[in-house]
Amino acid sequence: MSLRIRTLEEQVGMRLLERNRADVRLTDAGRDLLPGAQAMVDLHDRLIERAGSKLIAGTARLGVAEDCCSSLLPGLIGRMRGTYSALEIEIRCGSSAVLRRDVGTGSLDLAVVMMLEDLPSAAKLSRPRLYWVAAPEFAVADWPVVPIAGHPEGYPLREAAVAALESRNTAFREVLTGADEQAIRCAVACGAAVAVMAEGTIPADMKVISHSPALASPGRAVIQLLETPGPLSEAAGIVKREIASLYPGA
């Protein structure tokens, strides 16, 4: 290994590691090189894995937060069907709080959750901006009490919406509360309410309310990947890797 590192340093013409008796650390050049090197290793691993992917069998139990389903599942299911035909995924949709609990108890192998704060044990996948969204004809100024549609208590998008409204002392009423994303979108699309949505999930026929005295910015959320304690099965490990690949910045 030492010989290979020295050969690599000679090829790039820079020292990549600082060595002393107690420690080995990356130099600035080493830190710059690391992401690209890791990407090459990951690509190599995926190529080798996919060469035999049709033979990989097993079941992975995956939880996906209801506010992440529409943005994650189409791409993930398409990849798994096309590459890992013998591997099965059991998908459970629910609130982030419940999925987090189920991963901790071992009833799920993995869970993609959306939170407003970083979880220490989770892999961070994305930090999407949150926006107030409405129908094109909706005008906040026409409503002395702002009607909102959203998820029940305990869901991060609702927490972000309520915190933003209370920060401006804006009066509001909940005209629709539920975990069904389609119902929330219908309430917004017909002009009956506004809602908080994450970037990448906003329908093309809705507008983002970027400036309004009544509506403070909801901020950002954190999409995170949790895994059950202990070693993952081969099937769960593959699903974990495919999820990470769908979030380029992860």
Disulfide bonds with the S-S distance in Angstrom:
none
